[in-house]
Amino acid sequence: MGTLLLVATPIGNLGDLTPRAVEAFAAADLVCCEDTRRSGRLLQHAGVTARRLRRVDDHTEHAATGEVLEVLNAGGTVAVVTDAGTPGISDPGQRLVRAAIEAGHAVSAVPGPAALVMALVISGMSTDRFVFEGFLPRSGRERAERVGEISTQRSTSILYEAPHRVARTVADLAVACGPERRVALCRELTKLHEEVWRGTLGEAANHLSEREPIGEFVVVLDGAPVAAPTTDDEVSALLRRAVSGGMSKRDAAAHVAAQTGRPKRDVYNLALSLTLTLPSAF
């Protein structure tokens, strides 16, 4: 039986590479990585000469599974790393884990840096319950539905976002959640220019419009407040907001029903009564 070992690597500061990670690299028969050059430099920094490096990213993970299983079937050890952070978290790794488990091999990990955990604990938001959303879909109904789900989530939500898309994501969240929902924008974590900006979604939208976003972002969003009883006028306002954010009236009704606790049929009927004021989305 072989061992598949997921090894966390620094998310920005090389000083966060742990001694156990170095030991794992030195003992591995095969190191799977997103970028062989980048991981090669990391191993060189750690003073390790890997026996074999194999590129494994979103495009090659399936094809690499056979080679990984060959090493494991021979009783070897395979270390899996990504460019930064913990493998399998919005990065390659989960397919290899499933394949190794199904083949009867041991799967373990060398824990270490994870941007989502660091951002959460320094955000000031509740850490009692949280949901990791990763990257949102880029467009379409799937994106609108996910944003709608996040807006009603009582737990703290954590998202990853690229600098050229973070302003749009914050704007979409402001429409769905309301501009007063608290948020923390964390970027360049553990690096020289680490920054954590805290405020409301409305203020965050203004903040991002005043400067060009730089670096990868972790967005930490406060959970939805406990819904108070809502009037028909308040429900109508929520429906208008949801539809203006890109939802169909049917999806808006489901979203607002979940948000307010009102029966879905009642909310849907109210949406139908607003036909003259809501753009057609059926």
C-alpha positions as CSV (number, residue, x, y, z in Angstrom):
1,M,0.0,0.0,0.0
2,G,1.3,3.4,-0.9
3,T,0.7,6.8,0.6
4,L,-0.7,9.9,-1.0
5,L,0.3,13.0,0.9
6,L,-1.2,16.4,0.4
7,V,1.4,19.0,1.4
8,A,0.5,22.6,2.2
9,T,2.9,25.3,0.9
10,P,3.3,29.0,1.6
11,I,0.7,31.4,0.2
12,G,3.2,34.2,-0.1
13,N,5.9,34.0,2.6
14,L,8.5,31.3,2.2
15,G,9.1,31.4,5.9
16,D,5.8,29.5,6.3
17,L,7.2,26.3,4.8
18,T,7.1,23.8,7.6
19,P,9.9,21.3,8.5
20,R,7.4,18.5,8.0
21,A,6.7,19.7,4.5
22,V,10.4,19.6,3.7
23,E,10.7,16.1,5.1
24,A,7.7,15.0,2.9
25,F,9.3,16.4,-0.2
26,A,12.6,14.7,0.5
27,A,10.9,11.3,1.1
28,A,8.5,11.4,-1.8
29,D,9.0,9.1,-4.9
30,L,6.9,11.5,-7.0
31,V,5.9,15.2,-6.4
32,C,2.7,16.3,-8.2
33,C,2.5,20.1,-8.7
34,E,0.6,22.7,-10.7
35,D,3.8,24.3,-12.1
36,T,7.0,22.2,-12.1
37,R,9.2,25.3,-12.4
38,R,7.5,27.1,-9.5
39,S,7.5,24.0,-7.3
40,G,11.1,23.2,-8.4
41,R,12.2,26.6,-7.0
42,L,10.4,25.9,-3.8
43,L,12.2,22.6,-3.4
44,Q,15.5,24.3,-4.2
45,H,14.8,26.8,-1.5
46,A,14.1,24.0,0.9
47,G,17.3,22.2,-0.1
48,V,15.5,19.2,-1.6
49,T,16.2,17.5,-4.9
50,A,12.9,15.7,-5.9
51,R,13.2,12.4,-7.6
52,R,10.4,13.1,-10.0
53,L,8.1,16.1,-10.6
54,R,4.8,15.7,-12.4
55,R,2.6,18.5,-13.6
56,V,-0.9,18.1,-12.2
57,D,-3.4,20.9,-12.8
58,D,-7.1,21.2,-13.7
59,H,-6.3,20.1,-17.3
60,T,-3.9,17.2,-16.5
61,E,-5.1,15.8,-13.2
62,H,-7.3,13.1,-14.8
63,A,-4.5,12.0,-17.1
64,A,-2.0,11.9,-14.3
65,T,-4.0,9.6,-12.1
66,G,-2.7,6.5,-13.8
67,E,1.0,7.4,-13.1
68,V,0.2,8.3,-9.5
69,L,-1.5,5.0,-8.9
70,E,1.5,3.1,-10.4
71,V,3.7,4.7,-7.8
72,L,1.3,4.0,-5.0
73,N,0.7,0.4,-6.2
74,A,4.5,-0.1,-5.9
75,G,4.3,1.0,-2.3
76,G,5.7,4.5,-3.0
77,T,4.8,7.9,-1.6
78,V,3.3,10.7,-3.7
79,A,3.4,14.2,-2.5
80,V,0.8,16.6,-3.9
81,V,1.3,20.4,-3.8
82,T,-0.3,23.4,-5.5
83,D,1.2,26.8,-6.3
84,A,0.2,28.1,-2.9
85,G,-1.8,26.9,0.0
86,T,-3.5,23.6,0.7
87,P,-4.1,21.1,-2.2
88,G,-7.7,20.4,-3.0
89,I,-9.0,23.8,-1.8
90,S,-10.0,25.5,-5.1
91,D,-7.0,23.7,-6.5
92,P,-6.2,20.3,-8.0
93,G,-6.0,17.3,-5.7
94,Q,-9.4,16.0,-5.0
95,R,-9.5,13.6,-8.0
96,L,-6.2,12.1,-6.9
97,V,-7.5,11.7,-3.4
98,R,-10.6,9.9,-4.6
99,A,-8.6,7.6,-6.9
100,A,-6.1,6.7,-4.1
101,I,-8.9,5.9,-1.6
102,E,-10.8,3.8,-4.1
103,A,-7.6,1.8,-4.8
104,G,-7.1,1.2,-1.1
105,H,-4.1,3.4,-0.5
106,A,-3.4,5.6,2.5
107,V,-4.2,9.3,2.2
108,S,-2.8,11.9,4.7
109,A,-1.7,15.5,4.7
110,V,0.9,17.9,6.0
111,P,-1.2,20.8,7.2
112,G,-0.2,24.4,6.8
113,P,-1.2,27.7,5.1
114,A,-4.7,28.2,3.7
115,A,-5.8,31.6,2.7
116,L,-9.4,31.1,3.6
117,V,-8.6,30.2,7.2
118,M,-6.2,33.1,7.6
119,A,-8.7,35.6,6.1
120,L,-11.5,34.3,8.3
121,V,-9.7,34.6,11.6
122,I,-8.4,38.1,10.9
123,S,-11.6,39.4,9.3
124,G,-13.5,40.2,12.5
125,M,-16.4,38.2,11.3
126,S,-17.9,35.3,13.3
127,T,-15.8,32.1,13.2
128,D,-18.4,29.9,14.9
129,R,-19.9,28.8,11.6
130,F,-18.6,29.5,8.1
131,V,-19.1,28.4,4.5
132,F,-16.3,28.3,1.9
133,E,-17.7,29.2,-1.6
134,G,-14.4,29.3,-3.6
135,F,-14.7,31.2,-6.9
136,L,-18.2,32.2,-8.0
137,P,-19.4,31.2,-11.5
138,R,-18.5,34.0,-13.9
139,S,-21.9,34.7,-15.4
140,G,-25.4,33.5,-16.1
141,R,-28.1,32.0,-14.0
142,E,-25.7,29.8,-12.0
143,R,-23.9,32.9,-10.8
144,A,-27.2,34.7,-9.9
145,E,-28.4,31.6,-8.0
146,R,-25.2,31.3,-6.0
147,V,-25.2,34.9,-5.1
148,G,-28.8,34.6,-4.0
149,E,-27.9,31.6,-1.8
150,I,-25.0,33.4,-0.2
151,S,-27.2,36.4,0.6
152,T,-29.5,34.3,2.8
153,Q,-26.6,32.2,4.4
154,R,-26.6,32.8,8.2
155,S,-23.0,31.6,8.5
156,T,-20.0,33.7,7.5
157,S,-19.2,33.2,3.8
158,I,-15.7,33.1,2.3
159,L,-15.0,33.6,-1.4
160,Y,-11.9,33.7,-3.5
161,E,-11.7,36.3,-6.3
162,A,-9.3,37.6,-8.9
163,P,-8.4,41.3,-8.9
164,H,-10.1,42.0,-12.3
165,R,-13.4,40.5,-11.1
166,V,-13.6,41.5,-7.4
167,A,-15.4,44.8,-8.0
168,R,-18.2,43.1,-9.9
169,T,-18.5,40.4,-7.3
170,V,-18.8,42.9,-4.5
171,A,-21.3,44.9,-6.5
172,D,-23.4,41.8,-7.1
173,L,-23.3,40.9,-3.4
174,A,-24.3,44.5,-2.4
175,V,-27.4,44.1,-4.6
176,A,-28.3,40.7,-3.2
177,C,-27.4,41.3,0.4
178,G,-28.0,45.0,0.7
179,P,-25.3,47.7,1.0
180,E,-25.1,47.5,4.8
181,R,-23.9,43.9,5.1
182,R,-20.4,43.8,6.6
183,V,-17.5,42.5,4.6
184,A,-13.7,42.2,4.8
185,L,-11.5,42.3,1.7
186,C,-8.2,40.5,2.3
187,R,-5.4,40.6,-0.3
188,E,-1.7,39.8,-0.5
189,L,-1.9,37.7,2.6
190,T,1.4,37.0,4.3
191,K,3.2,39.2,1.8
192,L,4.9,42.5,2.2
193,H,1.8,44.5,1.1
194,E,-0.8,42.5,3.0
195,E,-4.0,44.4,3.4
196,V,-7.3,43.8,5.1
197,W,-10.1,46.3,4.4
198,R,-13.2,46.2,6.5
199,G,-16.5,47.9,6.1
200,T,-19.9,47.5,4.4
201,L,-20.6,46.1,1.0
202,G,-21.6,49.6,-0.2
203,E,-18.4,51.1,1.1
204,A,-16.4,48.3,-0.4
205,A,-17.9,49.0,-3.8
206,N,-16.8,52.6,-3.5
207,H,-13.4,51.6,-2.2
208,L,-12.7,49.3,-5.2
209,S,-13.8,52.0,-7.6
210,E,-11.3,54.4,-6.3
211,R,-8.2,52.2,-6.9
212,E,-7.2,49.4,-9.2
213,P,-7.5,46.1,-7.3
214,I,-4.1,44.3,-7.1
215,G,-3.4,40.8,-5.9
216,E,-5.7,37.8,-5.3
217,F,-8.6,38.6,-2.9
218,V,-10.3,36.6,-0.2
219,V,-13.8,38.1,0.5
220,V,-15.2,37.4,3.9
221,L,-18.9,38.2,4.2
222,D,-20.9,38.5,7.4
223,G,-23.8,36.1,7.7
224,A,-27.4,37.2,7.0
225,P,-29.3,38.7,10.0
226,V,-32.2,36.8,11.4
227,A,-35.2,37.8,9.2
228,A,-37.9,39.8,10.9
229,P,-41.5,39.5,9.8
230,T,-41.9,41.3,6.5
231,T,-44.8,43.2,4.9
232,D,-45.9,42.8,1.4
233,D,-44.3,46.1,0.5
234,E,-41.0,44.9,1.9
235,V,-41.2,41.7,0.1
236,S,-42.0,43.6,-3.1
237,A,-38.8,45.7,-2.6
238,L,-36.7,42.6,-2.1
239,L,-38.2,41.1,-5.3
240,R,-37.3,44.2,-7.3
241,R,-33.8,44.1,-5.9
242,A,-33.3,40.4,-6.8
243,V,-34.6,40.8,-10.3
244,S,-32.5,43.9,-10.9
245,G,-29.5,41.7,-9.9
246,G,-30.2,39.3,-12.8
247,M,-32.6,36.7,-11.3
248,S,-35.8,35.6,-13.1
249,K,-39.0,36.3,-11.2
250,R,-39.3,32.6,-10.4
251,D,-35.8,32.5,-8.9
252,A,-36.3,35.8,-7.2
253,A,-39.5,34.5,-5.5
254,A,-37.6,31.4,-4.2
255,H,-34.7,33.6,-3.0
256,V,-36.9,36.1,-1.2
257,A,-39.0,33.3,0.3
258,A,-35.9,31.8,1.8
259,Q,-34.7,35.2,2.9
260,T,-37.9,36.2,4.7
261,G,-39.4,32.9,5.8
262,R,-42.6,33.7,3.9
263,P,-44.3,30.8,2.0
264,K,-42.8,30.5,-1.5
265,R,-46.3,30.4,-3.1
266,D,-47.3,33.7,-1.5
267,V,-44.1,35.4,-2.6
268,Y,-44.4,34.0,-6.1
269,N,-48.0,35.3,-6.4
270,L,-46.8,38.7,-5.2
271,A,-44.1,38.6,-7.9
272,L,-46.8,37.9,-10.5
273,S,-48.8,40.9,-9.3
274,L,-45.7,43.1,-9.9
275,T,-45.6,42.3,-13.6
276,L,-46.0,45.9,-14.7
277,T,-43.0,47.0,-12.6
278,L,-40.7,44.1,-13.0
279,P,-38.9,43.3,-16.3
280,S,-40.0,40.1,-17.8
281,A,-37.7,37.2,-17.1
282,F,-39.8,34.1,-17.8
